[in-house]
């Protein structure tokens, strides 16, 4: 047993472990078509033992029912033998019933002996399946944790870079507004239009007060950066 399995085994000692292949939550964690071969083999063997346990329990009930009916016939046959004498033909029927009852007892003993071994075998397989499950879960948890930490580090770096880029964008917008506004004030709209400048502060990167309705040359310079979300 591996060192990690020994650790799991120690943690599981004395605990009531549910039969995993009968547990719906376990089935959600480990769909049969996604199981490793070793786990699937254990699960299949465990299911076979569970099915065998049900079959034996059903067979024992049937044999005991047959035995009960046979026993119920014994008093009647004995009474008839007493009336008819020891050479009565009912003696054969009685002997046959007794033989069948003996067969039933032997069959019940065989089933019960097998039933004694089944719980131990079921527990062993279920225990092995639990160790397999815990090992797989441990590996997935560790792998997911490493990936989560990687993504968290990436997000932290992206947030810093995003903040820097937004600040740069806002600074360029303010600079463009100032340049365009000052050019209007110094050279006038006709000269600026003559150079076919496409920057339009009214519709693109607008930086002005909401109540300011004056021309471009009179724009108030409100250099307020947008709040980062």
BELDAGI-V913107 format. One record per residue. N is the residue number from 1. RES is the residue in one letter. PHI is phi in whole degrees, -180 to 180 (NA if undefined). Layout:
# BELDAGI-V913107
N|RES|PHI, N|RES|PHI
This chain:
# BELDAGI-V913107
1|X|NA, 2|X|-65, 3|X|-58, 4|X|-66, 5|X|-64, 6|X|-62, 7|X|-64, 8|X|-63, 9|X|-60, 10|X|-64, 11|X|-68, 12|X|-91, 13|X|-59, 14|X|81, 15|X|-93, 16|X|-84, 17|X|-93, 18|X|-67, 19|X|-69, 20|X|-66, 21|X|-70, 22|X|-102, 23|X|-95, 24|X|-66, 25|X|-68, 26|X|-64, 27|X|-64, 28|X|-69, 29|X|-71, 30|X|-130, 31|X|-58, 32|X|-58, 33|X|-75, 34|X|-109, 35|X|-73, 36|X|-63, 37|X|-57, 38|X|-63, 39|X|-66, 40|X|-64, 41|X|-62, 42|X|-65, 43|X|-63, 44|X|-65, 45|X|-65, 46|X|-64, 47|X|-62, 48|X|-64, 49|X|-67, 50|X|-64, 51|X|-67, 52|X|-63, 53|X|-61, 54|X|-67, 55|X|-64, 56|X|-62, 57|X|-59, 58|X|-68, 59|X|-66, 60|X|-60, 61|X|-61, 62|X|-66, 63|X|-65, 64|X|-66, 65|X|-66, 66|X|-63, 67|X|-61, 68|X|-62, 69|X|-66, 70|X|-64, 71|X|-63, 72|X|-67, 73|X|-85, 74|X|-60, 75|X|-58, 76|X|-62, 77|X|-64, 78|X|-67, 79|X|-63, 80|X|-66, 81|X|-65, 82|X|-63, 83|X|-75, 84|X|-93, 85|X|98, 86|X|-69, 87|X|-95, 88|X|-63, 89|X|-67, 90|X|-68, 91|X|-63, 92|X|-63, 93|X|-64, 94|X|-64, 95|X|-62, 96|X|-66, 97|X|-64, 98|X|-65, 99|X|-66, 100|X|-65, 101|X|-64, 102|X|-63, 103|X|-63, 104|X|-61, 105|X|-61, 106|X|-64, 107|X|-66, 108|X|-63, 109|X|-62, 110|X|-62, 111|X|-63, 112|X|-68, 113|X|-64, 114|X|-66, 115|X|-65, 116|X|-68, 117|X|-81, 118|X|-59, 119|X|-57, 120|X|-66, 121|X|-68, 122|X|-64, 123|X|-62, 124|X|-62, 125|X|-67, 126|X|-64, 127|X|-65, 128|X|-62, 129|X|-66, 130|X|-63, 131|X|-63, 132|X|-61, 133|X|-63, 134|X|-65, 135|X|-64, 136|X|-67, 137|X|-63, 138|X|-61, 139|X|-62, 140|X|-67, 141|X|-61, 142|X|-64, 143|X|-63, 144|X|-64, 145|X|-63, 146|X|-61, 147|X|-68, 148|X|-61, 149|X|-65, 150|X|-63, 151|X|-66, 152|X|-62, 153|X|-64, 154|X|-63, 155|X|-62, 156|X|-61, 157|X|-67, 158|X|-65, 159|X|-61, 160|X|-63, 161|X|-67, 162|X|-62, 163|X|-62, 164|X|-64, 165|X|-66, 166|X|-64, 167|X|-62, 168|X|-62, 169|X|-61, 170|X|-64, 171|X|-64, 172|X|-68, 173|X|-63, 174|X|-64, 175|X|-63, 176|X|-61, 177|X|-62, 178|X|-62, 179|X|-59, 180|X|-66, 181|X|-66, 182|X|-66, 183|X|-63, 184|X|-63, 185|X|-68, 186|X|-83, 187|X|-102, 188|X|90, 189|X|-63, 190|X|-65, 191|X|-67, 192|X|-62, 193|X|-64, 194|X|-62, 195|X|-86, 196|X|54, 197|X|-80, 198|X|-92, 199|X|-67, 200|X|-127, 201|X|-66, 202|X|-73, 203|X|-121, 204|X|-124, 205|X|54, 206|X|-68, 207|X|-131, 208|X|-160, 209|X|-76, 210|X|-60, 211|X|-96, 212|X|-87, 213|X|-111, 214|X|-83, 215|X|-71, 216|X|-62, 217|X|-67, 218|X|-105, 219|X|-59, 220|X|-77, 221|X|-87, 222|X|-105, 223|X|-91, 224|X|-108, 225|X|-77, 226|X|-68, 227|X|-70, 228|X|-73, 229|X|-99
